[in-house]
Amino acid sequence: MTDTEQPYRVVDSHNQGWLHEAGPEGLYRGFDPTGTPKLLEARPLADIVREFGPVRPVLGLLDEDREQLRAALETAGRKAIGSLASALEQVHHEIRARAEAMEPGEKPSSSYYYAARAMTAGRPGSWESERLQSVWIFGNGLNLWPNKAGKSADEMRATGPSPKRVHIGARDEMAAVLRRWVDSPDRYTEVAEHLAAIVSAYADEAHGPDGWAKIADQWLQPGGLAQEDTAACYGLLYSVSAHFNPDRVYA
């Protein structure tokens, strides 16, 4: 990108995503999908920088990030999807905790929405970004482990994630990539759509028609009891597989 070019998408300091609109005015249209979803007033990039800056351009996927995620998926085996959900929630939690430390006394929902925007700012309002939230909510249950009466969330998080469903080493590798995507000071990488493409391609290339069964544990297989978790994970992370079948979870 040259000094005279304007990025197609940018993310501001509030983790709001802005899309460059066609037309001679060169305005950016923003969208906040959290709380009560709303369109933001279209404005020039200079105004966004002045009011909400600094801003980061939304840039494409780096090859080294793709390869690190694929290696982690291979390492995790049938714990791959659980490990990825755990990593997503861990990064969301870290951003939320940092926001709470910077703004003590704010409502908990404010920091949650700030972190949620951080995870979805590359394409706010897309169906992929909407479904991503359900995946990290599933990951929250994996990270707060063991879930026993009398234990605080901090205590459960300190002993989690669940080793039955999460490969901790692979989870940490995944989380490192996700932090670079959403928390780098000079760039932002869209999360949901890239994860769907990477996971689906890996499953197809490594395992063919049995891809989902090889990367997701028994509790995430269609037809099981965890219908919401399965619909969220299968419906997003396997959505561009050549073997994806929506009837398996949406029948």
N, C-alpha and C positions, 0 to 999 in steps of 0.2 A: 504494500500500500504506500503510495507516494504522499508527499505533504499536501497535495491538492485533492487527493481522493478522499471521499468520505466512506466510512465502513457501512456495510449493509445493515448490521445490527450492532448495538452497543448496550452495555450494562452499566448503570450508574452506581453511586455509592450507597443507595438504598436497595440495591439488587433489583431494581426495576429494569425490565427489558424494553428497548426502543428499536423500532423497525423503520428504516429509511423508505419513505413513500416515493412513488413515481411522481414526476411533474417538475416544472421549472422551479418551484419554491424550495425543493430539497428539504422538506420538513420530515421530522421523525414522529411516528405515532407510538405512544407507549401503552402498556397494558399491565395492570396489577391484578393477578389472578387470585390473590389471597384475601381473606376476610370477605368483603362484598366485592366480587370482581368488577372492575371498571376500566373503561378506556381513559387514558390520560390525554390531556390537551396536546395536539400536535404543535411542535415548535422546532425552530432551527437547532442544529447541534450546539452552536455557541451558547444558546440559552440553557440547554440541558447541562452543559458543562458548568455554566455559571451558577445554576440553581441546585444541581444535584451532583456536581463533579466531586472527585475525578470520575471519568468514564473509561471503560475497557472495551476494546473491540471484541466481538464474537468471531473467533477464528476457527479454522478447520482442525480436524483431528491430526495429531502427530503420530507418525508411524511407531515411535518408541512406546507411546502410551497404548496403542493397540496391541503391540506385541507383549507388553507387560501384563495386560489384562488377559490375553489369551493364555499366557503361561500360567497365570494364577488360576484360571478356569481349569486347565489341565491338572494342576496340582491338587485342586479341591475335589475333583471327581464328582460324585453324586452330592457332595456338599456345596457345589459351585453356586447354585442359586441362593441357598441360605447364606453363604459367605458374602455374596454380593449385596443381598438385602441388609445384612449386618453392617457392611462397609458403608453403604448409603446412609443408614441411620446414624452410624458413628460420626461421619462427617457433618451431617445435619446437626447432631447434638453438640459437636465442638463449636460450630458457628453460632448456635443458639446460646451456648454458655458464654462465649465471648461477648455477644451482644448484651446479655444480662449483666456482665461485669462492667461494660461500658456505660450502661444506662440503668443503674440500680433504682429500684422502685417502680419501674415500668411494669405494666401488666404482663403476665407470662405469655399471653397470646401475641404480644408485640414481638418478642424475641422469636417465637415459633414462626410467625409469618415472615420475619426477616430472613430466617434460615431457610424457610420453604422457598422464598423468592431466590435465594442463592442457588438452590438446586434446580430451579426451573427457568431462570432468566433468559436462557438462550432462545427458547421458543415459548414464552409465556402464553397460556391459554390453549396450547395444543393438546390433543387427546393423549399424546404420549406423556407430556409433562403432568397432566392431571392424574394419570394412572401411576406415575412414578411415586406420588405421595403414598399410595396404598402399599407400594413395595417397601418403602422405608418404615411405614407403620408396622408391617410384618416384621421387619428387621428389629424394631424396638422390642418386640416380645422375645426375640432371640438374644438380644443384648442384655435385657434385664433378667438375669438367670443366676441362681434358681429362684423362681417366683414363689416365695414362701411367706406365710403370714409373719409379721413382725420385722421383716427386712425392708429397709428403705430402698428407694430407687438407686441411690448412690452405692449402697452396699451390693445390690444385685449387679449393677454395672461393673463394679470393681472385680467381681468374680466371674462375670460373663465374658464372652458369649457362650451359649450352649455348645459344648464340644460334640454333642450328638449330631448337630445340624450345621455347624460352622467349622471350617478349617481355619484356624486362627492365623497361621502364617500366610495363607492365600488371602484371607480377609484383609490383613495389613497391607499386602501388596496392592490390592484393589483400592483400599482407602487412600493410599499414597497417590494413585492416579487421579482419583476423584478430587482430592484436595487441590491438585494442580489445575484441574478443570475449572473449579468454581472459586478458588481462593487465591489465584495468582494475581499480582498487582497490575500486570500489563496485558493480560489476555483472559478471555473466558471461552470455554469449550462447552457446547450444548451437551447435556447429560443424557436425557431419556432416549432420544433418537439414536445417538451413537451407541449406547449400551444395547439397544435392541438389535442394531446391525451387527455389533461385534459378537454378542452371545449367539444370535441365530446363525451367523456364518461359521462360528467355531463348532456349534453342535452339528451342523450339516456336514462340514468337512471332516470332522473327527469321528462322527458316529452315524451319519446317514439318517435313515428313517427313525432310528431309535434314539435320536439325539436328546430329546427331552428326558427320557428315562435314564440316560447316562449322566446328566448334569443336575438333575433335581431328585431329592430324596423321595421316599415312598409317600410322605405326607403331602407332597405337592403334585402328585399324579392326578390327572382328571378322574373324577368319579369318587375321590376320597372325601373325607369329612371336612377338610379345611377348604371349603369351596371358595371363600372370599380370597384367601391367600393364593390359592391356585389360579383363580381368575386374574388376579393382579399380576402375578409373576409370569405365568404362561402367556397371558393376554398382551403383555408388553414385551418381555425379554425374548420371547420366541416368535414374535409377531411377523417377522420378515423371513422366517425359515421357509424353505421350500416344502416342508412337511407340516407347517402350521395348519391346524384344523379348528376353526372357531366353534364348530358344533360340539367339540369335546368339553368345552367349559360354558358355552352360552346356549346350550340346547334347552 
